[in-house]
Each structure stands twice: as structure tokens, then as C-alpha cells.
Amino acid sequence: MRLPRPRSLAGQLFALQAALVAVLVAGCVVFAYVTDREQAEDAALDQVTAAARAIASSPYVREAALAPDPSPALQPYAEGVRRDTGITFITIMDTEGVRWTHPNPERIGEHFVGHTRQAVEGATFTETYTGTLGRSVRVVTPVRSGPEGGGEVIALVSAGLTVEAIGDRLAGQVTALLVVAATALALGGAVTYVLSARLRRHTHGMNAAELGRMHDYHQATLRAVREGLLLVDSSGRIGLINDAGRELLGLTGDPAGRHIRDLGLPEPLTDALLSAGPRVDEVHVTEDRIVALNTSPVSGGERHGSVVTLRDHTELQALAGELDSVRGFAEALRSQAHEAANRLHAVVSLIELGRADEAVEFATAELELAQALTDQVVGAVGEPVLAALLLGQAAEANERGVELVLAPESRIDDGVLPPTLPARDLVTILGNLVDNAVDAAVEAAAEVATGPTGARVTVTARAEDGELLLAVRDTGPGLTPEALDAAFRRGWTTKPAEAEGPGHGLGLALVGQAVRRNGGTLATARPPEGGAEFTVRLPLRTEVPA
């Protein structure tokens, strides 16, 4: 047997609101009915009081009351006033309570049913009493012999409205009240239904328990997902961000509700987060991380914002950098093997031609030239990773027609670099700087000659005064002041648009990130002789940077 599904949250709210509206309308109806009844009784009492006093102060009534038989004169008068005012009865009587007038002429001469003592004593009073015409609200007032209410009491006047008559007057008001109440109830129900229908659409017909479970699943999912997740609304403010997102973007506290431009992120990353269109696996650099960004717009007839996911590519990019270095070393070995093969062929050819002395001289000169560079690098740079990197870069630069020179003041003894300075970061910094310098030198030499002859890259690497200095200077076209400021932003490159690839514009950004991560400084300059110079200073400390 299938259990009935609990009513949706919208349905529960509709039932609650409908009941609330019904209770409010019913309460207002009861209050209005009680108020109207009291007002109707007060109005009836005021009416009969005014009529009784007007009759008691009439000179005609005073004169008739002094006559031997007042009934013939007063009966038509009282009935005329009663019909004109709509009062149920007007009774004029003597001080003993014997009636002179009555709506029913047969009652004339009988005693008045009710109290008269206070009126006989000269006071006007009201009461609710059951008489010959039924229960009524009545007033009894004295008629005095003198004008202006002076003299002795010579007669009494009683005027009244039956409770039934008051009820008839109230019935019309109650009918109108019920019509208004029914209209209010219908309007309230309609408005409640519209609001509930809209809520049902927004909650997709789920009940409170389902919404609660969805919230719990939502929070658990956000904590479990290792990727960064952001929800950015249409105004550019963060609607939601998980812990991984805050960590990848380097944010502290809860940035929910803040605008993207107020987070202090790099400009390219900020523009990507605010972009309305989809983006797939865009690589961006923050202060200490490399992230791959994906965005997808959220729309439902109108744009509500976008969903952003972030993946940490820092380690992957570092491994890719190391792979590029290994590939460069392999390429350098290939080029050296190719050159060695050419030289060996030359030596063999000279021997076959019987010119052994010239073969020995040629081989010795080539060996001395290659050994001189190796001895220079190994003698000056005791750090094996940097030495291997420089030798590989020198071979690759030589194949491209660029001379890589190690400055004479370079000196790094083995063991000087602390373990807190990762070799991976040194490869990232020096490798990217030398690669860019070689590209710039080749470009400048190609513009002034048929070949890149004369292109040079000078590298300075020394450890002194508690810091490591790495400087790379080239003979390229140099950088403008604007380019010097923008060089370390992700996406900046001097290569033409058709030559750019997915990795272009990332190298110098990675250099800046590695320098900041190790607490160092980076400076750019334009030497007087031309080209560009990049200088990195890294502290040789033993503690891990905070």
C-alpha cells in the first residue's frame, strides 16, 4: 500500500493562510455585529428620549393634561407623532399610571406596565422592560405644569421601541456586513491562492521535510566537493561559495554578498567571473595558485547569474613546467648529438683524406669550446638543478643562434640553497626568464640581419648576503614602461596573435607567483645598451615562509 505523499509546503501555507483569513474575517464580523448592535440600541434610546421630551415640553400636551378627559385630545396627537417618528409606542398617562393614549385604543384607561416612580419624582429615566407590546427599550419623563420645565408634575410620557424593531433595523446592517465579509473572504482566498501557486512553482511542489533534506544534502555536497564552487548573481555579487572556492581564491571570512570586484582578485580573473557567457577550462593565476575556471549561465527566461567551478592546477602546471624542462633537456641532447655527429663525420672525413693532424686540431678545438662552457657553469653554479638547467638552456639557445653567457660574478656553492627553496620553483623562475629572453633575442636579431647572429642572453646567478640573485638580460627589442608593468599579468605576451597557444602569457605570471610564494622580489629594467633585464631576489632563509 502506497502511503499518501505529504502536502507540499505551498499547500500547507495555503491552508494555514486560508484558515487565518477566515478567522480574521469571522472575528471582524462578530466585532462589527456587536458594535452595530450597541450603536443601534444607543441610537434607539436617543430617538425615544428625544421624542418623549419633545412631547412632555409641548404646551398642547400641558393644556390637554389639565382637562377633565385628556384622551380625546392626546390620542390623535400621540399617534401622529408615533407614525412620523417610527417609534413603537407613545403613552401619555397621569401620575398614577393610568393611560390616556396607547397604540391599541382598547388599552386606554388601563395602568401602564412598567416603572414610573422616578418620573413622578421629576426625573427622566430609561429601562428595558416587557410590556403589552413585548420587550422594549423605553424612556419615561415627567410633564410639568409650568413652561420651560417648571411647576409640578401633572402627567407622564413614555416612548419606546421594541427589541424586535431594533432587530429589524439591525438586520439590514448585518446583511451588508455579511456581504462585505464574504467579499473580503473571497478576495483574501484568491490572493492567498495566487501567492501559494507562485510559492509552489518556486519550491517545485516540495514539502517542508523535502526542502529540509535538500538543504542538508546541499550543505554536505558543498563540503564534500573538492572543486571550488561559486554562485554569482546577475548583479555580480557572490550568492554562495564553498570552502574549496574560498581557499582557491585566497579569500578569508565569508565573502557571500560581496561584489566580485571588491575581492581584490586579478583583473582577468575578475572579468571571467563576471562574464555572462560560458567559459571552459580557462587558466588563471591568483597570488599563489593556478586555477582552471568554468562558468555556466543560469537562466529561466531571464539571466539569474552564473555557476562557476574552479579546479586547482597549481601542481599540474608545475609538473607541466618540469616536463617542459625535461623536454628542453632532451631537445638539447638531441641537438648536441646532432652536432657531435656532424663533427665526428668531419673528423672521419679528414682522416680518410690523410689529413690526420688537421683532424686532431679540429676535434681538440671543438672539445675545448664545449668543455669551456661546461666548466664555467659547473665551476660557478654548484647547485646541480640550476647547473643542469643552464647547460640545457645554453645548448638549446646555441641551436637557435643565441649565445647564452654566464656572468663572471656568478657564484652559487653547493649546499648554499636551503631545503625550503624548492628546486621546482627555481626551474620555473630561471627557465621561463631564459626562454623569454632567448625568444626576444632571436626576434631582435632577425629584424636587423638575415640571421640571428649576435643575439645574446646573459645570466647572473649568485648567492650573497643571505639572498639568491637571479638576473637575465637579453639583446631583444626591450619593453615599454607600460609593458614592464603588465609583463607579469596572466595573458600578457609579446608573441603575435597567430603564434599564441594555450600556454602563452602564463610563463611570467608563474614566475611572479613563485617569487611571491618564496618571499622574494622581482624587478624589471631597460639597460642602457638595450634589451630587457629581469632581476629576482630570493631570501636564503631556513624557515618555511608563512
Secondary structure, DSSP 8 states (H G I E B T S, - for coil): --------HHHHHHHHHHHHHHHHHHHHHHHHHHHHHHHHHHHHHHHHHHHHHHHHT-HHHHHHHTSS--HHHHHHHHHHHHHHHT-SEEEEE-TT-BBS--SSGGGTTSB-SS--HHHHTT--EEEEEEETTEEEEEEEEEEESSGGG-S-EEEEEEEEEEHHHHHHHHHHHHHHHHHHHHHHHHHHHHHHHHHHHHHHHHHTT--HHHHHHHHHHHHHHHHH--SEEEEEETTSBEEEE-HHHHHHHT--S--TTSBGGGS---HHHHHHHH-SS-EEEEEEE-SS-EEEEEEEEEESSSEEEEEEEEEE-HHHHHHHHHHHHHHHHHHHHHHHHHHHHHHHHHHHHHHHTT-HHHHHHHHHHHHHHHHHHHHHHHHHB--HHHHHHHHHHHHHHHHTTEEEEE-TT-BB-TT-S-TTS-HHHHHHHHHHHHHHHHHHHHHHHHHHSSS-TTEEEEEEEEEETTEEEEEEEE-S----HHHHHHTTSTT--SS-GGG--TTTT-HHHHHHHHHHHTT-EEEEE--TTSS-EEEEEEE--SS---
